[in-house]
Amino acid sequence: MNKKILVIVLALAMLALPIYAVSATKPYEVSGTIDSGITGPPSSREAGINTFMYFNTASEWIGDTTDDISGITVGTQTWIIHNNEKNPHVNIPDVELFFTTATVKGLTGTLKIRMRLLMANPALNPNLNFPVHGTWQIIDATGELEGLHGQGTWGGGWYAGTLHFAP
């Protein structure tokens, strides 16, 4: 009998608690343009046969609609130039870009985006003017954009992908 009373009391207590639905918005497609560049001369340092080059970058993301990502980013990019005689190549690690103010769907906040370079061949064009493309992923969002998730592709002055809000 005591077990039945305990079960009934626990069931009533659970029903009395407010129930919050944990849900995410449906992902939607985004697209826009990116105007980016290097904001000053690069710095470099030698490490054995390798050269590390550091670039400060800035870009403006302009969404095709007010639902898309818009804002100004700043970041630092590193190139590791391997001067190996048998296999000279350039390694470009992921770049983290910071939107000090970004807007999505009329909401504002800050975003941190990780950008991964998928293709570059600077050895073919030493003036650093070569086509690149890659992927992007939101890794942090604050302010009214807290809970914003997204990923996609970029290249040649454009971006595309999906966004959604989740708790």
Secondary structure, DSSP 8 states (H G I E B T S, - for coil): -HHHHHHHHHHHHHHHS----------EEEEEEEEEEE-S--EEEEETTEEEEEEEEEEEEEESSTTS-EEEEEEEEEEEEE--SSS-EEE---EEEEEEEEEETTEEEEEEEEEEEEE--GGG-TTS----EEEEEEEEE-GGGTTEEEEEEEETTEEEEEEEE--
